[in-house]
Structures are given as C-alpha cells and as structure tokens.
Amino acid sequence: MSGAPTRVFIARLAGVAVFDPAGDQVGRVRDVVVALRLAPRPPRVLGLVVEVAPRRPVFLPITRVTVIEADAIIFDGRLNVRRFQKRDSETLVIAELLDRTIRFRDTGEPVSVVDVAMEPTRTRDWLVGKVAVSRAGGRGRVAGRGERSERPGVRGVRGRGLRRRGESLIVNWDAVEGFSAVEHGQGAAGLIAAFERMKPADLANFVHELPEKRRTEVAVALDDERLADVLEELPEDDQIEILGKLEVDRAADVLEAMGPDDAADLLGELPTEQREQLLTLMQPQDAAPVRRLLTYADDSAGGLMTTDPVIIAPDATVAEALAQIRNPDLNPALAAQVYVCRPPTATPTGRYLGTVHFQRLLREPPPTLVSGIVDAELDPLRPTMSLEAVAMYLATYNLVAGAVVDENGHLLGAVTIDDVLDHLLPEDWRESVMDAGAEVSADPEEEALRGTGGNP
C-alpha cells in the first residue's frame, strides 16, 4: 500500500474523507471492521465502513485501500454499494471496542480502552497490534455543548514495552484481555468524541445501526441537547426505545431540549400515563407549549407547527431581526422569515401583524423598522387546516414556512416545509433511507475476505 503509515489509530479515522483515484470524494469513514482471533493472535483488519450518500454504510475491503493519510483515504475505485451488514464473526472497532473495560493479562488491573492501532505487515495485511488504554476511569455523559470532550493523548512505543503519558498507556494487544466478553454498562465517551463534529442526522444514522445495548449506552453518554438533536432525526421506534431506557428525570430533560413539535410527536406515541408523568417532570415553561400542541390533530396545521418561530415587535429594526435569524441553532426554514407581533413576543402572542421575509431584510438599511416593511397581505394558516391544505398553501406562495394564527389574531406558531414533508412521506421513510441498499449484489472479493473471518 503506497502512502501507508506504520501505525494508524483507528478512532482518528472517524469522519475522514474517502476518495477514488480521480480525487472525487465518495464518502467518509464511519468505522473499521476487524475479526477477533484466539489469543494471543491480534485481530485482522477486514476493511472500512464508509458512509456514502444517502446515509448508506458500505464495506470497503482493506485490500482496496491504497493510501491512508491524516485527512484522506484513497482506494482503487472499486466499491460495492450494497449496504453493510455486520456479521457475527466481525467486530466494529469504534462502535464496540472504545470505552470497553479490559484487564492487563499479567496483573488483572482493569483499564479502559481509549483507542486501538492497526499496523501493516510484510504480507500487506493489517493487524490490530496496539491498544491505548487509560487508568483514569470516570465515565458518564460527555461534555455539554460548547465544551471540549477530553480524551487522553496517546503516542507510539518501541518494542513490547509500554510508555506512560499521564494516565494513558499504549500496550501490545497480547498484554491485555477481555475484548470478547460482553460488558454491561460499557461507556461511550470515546465513541462520541470520535464523532463529535458529525451532524445530528448522520450521528442518528450511526446510532440506528448500533445494537440495542450499545445504542442505549451512547444515549446515556450524550449530553441532553446532543441527544435531543439525534432523537429528532431517528425513526419513531428508535425514539421510543431510547427514551424508555433513560431514567425518567433524564428523559424529561431531553424532551425539554427537543423542539416542542418534535417532543409532542414523540410524547403522542407514548401511553397516556407515561406521557403525563414526563410532562409533569418537565419545566412548566417547556411543558406548556407541548401540551398545547398535543391538543391538535397530528395532520393539522396546529399539530404540525412549532411554537418557537422568530417573533419580533413592530418597533424592532432590520438589524435586530437579522441578528435573530443568524442564530446557528435555528432551523433554516424558521430562519427564512420573522413574524411581527405586538407584545408579548412569545406564543401565543399579542396580535399578529404580518411576516417579513429574510430577502426583504437583506434589501433594507439596518435602522429600518420592520413595521414599515411587513407583508400583511398574505392570509395566515389556521390551526385546524389539514395537512393537504397546508402543503398547497406553501406550494402556492413558494414558502418554506407559514404563520399559524388563531381566530383572535394571535400567533400560535409556524409550520415549516420539513415538517410537512415528514408527514407527507410514508411513516417509515426514515427507516427506508437508513436501511436502503441491501438489494445490491454481493462482491466476490469482499465475500472471500469476510467469509473466512479475515483468515486466508
């Protein structure tokens, strides 16, 4: 393999771009597949799990990888797009080995896996020869949003010894044991740190692929806001499963971090007693909009809307409006316009005056008052309007969102195009996207490599 380093720490490959020989990016690394073997033989690397569009994990045999660099992997151009399915004889390094508690073979001392390193052999195979471990312990949720998750640093070693760097050690594979045992309560901080820059939708796809046990461990380790973002992108069955595995107080915290419309959709699928328990545990200011949303039919404008649109007073300036829609946490569809209302500017608000679209904001001087540029001619949506009527409304006026106003002229919320599409598509559309690609024919080279558990 040209460009092959002498040692590659696998967790650092997460998210690395994968290119074909022409320099076109085909996807990103999500994991590395290995075959565990009887001790003391180190695992053999079988290949990479590469996520290609649309959110489909595929298997790239290690024999087709030609270059491994810190920010890029290049392969020979041959890639079977059949959806990757892990086999019983295979292990995913990032998903299954990181954060595992193992023991030193000679002393029995427990340590936690920080990373594992693969190394090339003279026969052009790759073996997992080194394990980076930590004596630090200390599991739990990873750092909250805006904080940096700390992972012990690791460095290479010579020979069969080990080198200490703080609480981290790098040891030979045969110096530790316990990788094949089933561990209950395995942490997930290392796994999450490997994918800390992944978008919520992509992380949701990764979580969907995990075994139920590992999925729960990841959910427990994620901070509330990150887990809320992931839940909003998961299929309904996964949402219910994960929420049910959390402690009830934690589940209420996560629901508070979700958008009110997404929280209402999830709670609407739960038994009445469980739903009421969670609503009672939520902060009153967070539970109130969710309760309002639950009073509307799922396929109505009221059931589709979010109660957190961008609302400004008529005496606000264009500069103030633009500052609000610059919020990076704001849904792009919600950021496409601001809704002008007399105080109070929180749903249900004072009287709705109209909408200002962001393109109009960009055309006006910053000191301009929004009351002078408001579009009051377009009739708003009513909460009882059907899904079909809402879709036709948005299509007719080329909108990505629309205001929902009650009969007294109060702004209740806004319906965005993504929520309309979510309800127009089949109920299992998320599963269909995540599970697509299994029908592609098998790859003989891949079958030869994986069919023997990586043994020649």
Secondary structure, 3 states (H helix, E strand, C coil): CCCCCCCEEHHHHCCCEEECCCCCEEEEEEEEEEECCCCCCCCEEEEEEEEECCCEEEEEEHHHEEEECCCEEEECCCCCCCECCCCCCCEEHHHHHCCCEEEECCCCCEEEEEEEEEEECCCCCEEEEEEEEECCCCCCCCCCCCCCCCCCCCCCCCCCCCEEECCEEEEEHHHEECCCCCCCCCCCHHHHHHCCCCCHHHHHHHHHHCCHHHHHHHHHHCCHHHHHHHHCCCCHHHHHHHHHHCCHHHHHHHHHHCCHHHHHHHHCCCCHHHHHHHHHHCCHHHHHHHHHHHCCCCCEHHHHCECCCCEECCCCEHHHHHHHHCCCCCCCCHHHEEEEECCCCCCCCCEEEEEEEHHHHHHCCCCCEHHHCCECCCCCECCCCEHHHHHHHHHHCCCCEEEEECCCCEEEEEEEHHHHHHHHCCCCHHHHHHCCCCCCCCCHHHHHHHHCCCCC
